[in-house]
Amino acid sequence: MTVRIFVPRDAAAQALGAERVAKVLASEIEARGLDATIVRNGSRGLHWLEPMVEVETPEGRIAYGPVKSSDVAGLLDAGLIEGGNHALCLGKTEELPFLKNQTRLTFARCGIIDPLSLADYRAHDGLKGLERAVTLAPADIVAHVTESGLRGRGGAGFPTGIKWKTVLETPGVRKYIVCNADEGDSGTFADRMIMEGDPFVLIEGMAIAGIATGATKGFVYIRSEYPHAIATMTQAVEIAHKAGVLGTSVLGSAHAFDIEIRAGAGAYVCGEETALLNSLEGKRGIVRAKPPLPAHKGLFDCPTVINNVISLASVPIIMDKGPIYYKDFGMGRSRGTIPIQIAGNVRHRGLYETAFGLTLGEIVDDIGGGTASGRPVKAVQVGGPLGAYFPRALFDTPFDYEAFAAKDGLIGHAGIVVFDDTADMLKQARFAMEFCAVESCGKCTPCRIGSTRGVEVADKIAQGIEPEKNRELLADLCNTMKFGSLCALGGFTPYPVMSAMTHFPDDFSPAPLVEAAE
């Protein structure tokens, strides 16, 4: 029987040499006359072990990693195709603690299947949610999503069911589903992993959203820096269309739904939903004033659902297993699972899907394994470049939308970036202001001018120029930006700045300037 060997095609694995590993492995298999085939799967999310190669055996998959192209011959000599022992052997993949302790619902197939095999997708419970959806009334689908407690995984945490219900009940000649895949936050990669490792689950989720709201066209807006995701999603949409999953008759039903892939142009602000809509329409990517809400007048002035990749990819399992099954995971108003992306100065970098409720300390210390440098953890930024910096004193905070908000933080897209005790938090605060100044669309004054002035004030503090007065001025700027900005770019920039000032005051008290002796 032909042995299947899995080599990730995920961009993170490719950045670490997976493409070279696959080419050398293919060459060696041919030269040795081995009965084996290579499957280019997605990543399992254990990025410190990438490229992680797996071989399918009667006892289950055996993992090896991190594998370099120079290791391939030795691995085959040691009996790779039988799951033989080698210094790089990690044992059974499913038994690896980082994987074994997860609750994988949205990422259940990622790293397991061939991303572009619809047959493989179906064999692992794919399309069951859509098959059920085509038998239900739109309002019933919306009720299922509402009851599940699913909230937007892109950052805002808005209840998905309410957004869908609004679009369903809003009359319109045409309606749209827009998938926001403009994943621009530092330390985040969950959207990319889904699009590259399990694209059909996103397609299925969007089709369900279309049926639920009466939309017949969907757009996936992917950041231009994701060429592999763009290529994979484009191929997957073509495959789905040919198979009747998309088109004028979704799975043979009376519902029509098509998807088009669009690439962004690299503007961070286009992650904001109204700027994204402008970009999709061929206009400059600047923020729109609300109201009207996109659910009422969105893309081309039509009722539009705008959801993040993970929000839409979570819908199929809700429709398949039922809303109560999904709602049973989590805590408080944060239901289901969340794919936590662990990055920065940390030993075990990667994606960890789990139910809401783990504490920040458990994520950083137990799952992440502490800092890669071996030094003490000083700060953890949660929620991307606009997220707050949490000190160890707040590590008992549960990973929950309301719990983080109560501590002046935000979960955002669930990216976690770890810093050790060498980090200068004044420099980090300055970076937040500089990032906002560079990425601002310029439409509103608090964001456009406030961020530029914020950089200047941070520089004065660093130079020891009237530090107390300038700290007060920086706090005043943050207050103006938080409550006066049109969108979250200017409105959330104060989170990293104020949290850095609050929790790490010593970094904002540099030595004063000393006058040169005459």
Helices and strands as residue ranges (DSSP letters): E 3-6, H 11-15, H 18-32, E 36-39, G 47-49, E 53-57, E 60-64, G 69-71, H 72-77, G 80-82, E 89-92, G 93-95, H 97-100, H 118-123, H 128-133, H 138-148, H 160-169, E 176-181, H 190-197, H 199-213, E 217-222, H 227-242, G 250-252, E 258-263, G 268-271, H 273-280, G 299-301, E 304-308, H 309-313, H 315-321, H 323-327, E 330-331, E 334-335, E 337-344, E 350-355, H 360-361, I 362-367, E 377-382, G 384-386, E 389-390, G 392-394, H 401-406, E 415-420, H 425-439, H 445-462, H 467-484, H 488-492, H 494-503, G 505-508
